[in-house]
């Protein structure tokens, strides 16, 4: 069961910034906000990883659209 408003948080800029900060400092996003339940922490970390991959894919697709030759869509 999903908590009310959780999708909005995951899609928001604050969640992305938290995920980026955790990546930069080499730690888990769940550790940065001190989640103690291991299942909730894993779910949070997986959502952060998915959000980072989504951002990377969007950036690469935008970059490839700017080039003269568009090779193909980038999928992970």
C-alpha positions in Angstrom: 0.0 0.0 0.0 1.4 3.4 -1.0 1.4 6.3 1.4 -0.7 9.3 0.4 1.4 11.8 -1.5 4.4 9.5 -1.9 4.4 9.6 -5.7 4.5 13.4 -5.6 7.5 13.3 -3.4 9.4 10.8 -5.5 8.7 12.9 -8.6 9.6 16.2 -6.9 12.8 18.2 -7.1 13.6 17.6 -3.4 13.7 13.9 -3.8 16.0 14.2 -6.9 18.3 16.6 -4.9 18.5 14.1 -2.1 19.3 11.2 -4.5 22.0 13.3 -6.2 23.5 14.3 -2.8 23.6 10.7 -1.7 25.3 9.7 -4.9 27.8 12.5 -4.6 28.7 11.5 -1.0 28.6 7.8 -1.6 25.9 6.8 0.8 22.4 5.5 0.6 19.6 8.1 0.4 17.8 6.3 3.2 20.8 6.8 5.5 20.8 10.5 4.9 17.3 10.8 6.3 17.9 8.0 8.9 15.3 5.5 7.8 15.5 2.6 10.3 13.1 0.0 8.8 15.2 -2.0 6.3 12.3 -2.7 4.0 11.3 0.9 3.8 14.9 2.0 3.4 15.4 -0.4 0.5 12.2 0.8 -1.2 13.3 4.4 -0.7 16.8 3.7 -2.1 15.4 1.8 -5.1 13.1 4.7 -5.9 16.0 7.1 -5.7 18.1 4.9 -8.1 15.1 4.8 -10.5 14.7 8.6 -10.3 18.5 9.1 -11.0 18.3 6.7 -14.0 15.2 8.5 -15.3 17.0 11.8 -15.1 20.1 10.4 -16.9 18.0 8.9 -19.7 16.1 12.2 -20.2 19.4 14.1 -20.3 20.9 11.8 -22.8 17.8 11.8 -25.0 17.8 15.7 -24.9 21.5 15.7 -25.8 21.0 13.3 -28.7 18.2 15.5 -30.0 20.6 18.4 -30.2 23.1 16.6 -32.4 22.7 16.5 -36.2 22.5 12.8 -36.3 20.1 11.1 -33.9 21.3 7.5 -33.5 18.4 6.1 -31.5 16.4 6.4 -28.3 18.4 5.5 -25.2 16.9 2.8 -22.9 18.2 1.4 -19.8 
